[in-house]
Amino acid sequence: QVQLVESGGDLVQAGGSLRLSCAASGMITTINTMGWYRQAPGKQRELVATITNRGFTNYADSVKGRFTISADTAKNTVYLQMNSLKSDDTATYYCNRYQFGVHYWGKGTLVTVSS
């Protein structure tokens, strides 16, 4: 099993910044993809950004140029730096880890952007 623990969610004003963190532990492997997804009330969960163990990144169009995903492999931790936040970014953000065909999820951290 893999455990994912997110932190960093908060209430922030539009235009502000936040950094989310996700620490992985347990049966983790070198080959993996980690990422962030989000789900707003009444909407489906959507991809925000992912990063592979080789450092390849992928972003949703809605966050390109504003969000940056990064990873500290020594700490098995992935980060999401969110800048220029908008009210549309309000959601619960979930950390995800994909390894050997299995998706693991964190419990989520709430980001609220006030306009």
Secondary structure, DSSP 8 states (H G I E B T S, - for coil): -EEEEEE---EEETT--EEEEEEEEES--SS-EEEEEEE-TTS--EEEEEEETT--EEE-GGGTTTEEEEEETTTTEEEEEE-S--GGG-EEEEEEEEETTEEEE---EEEEEE-
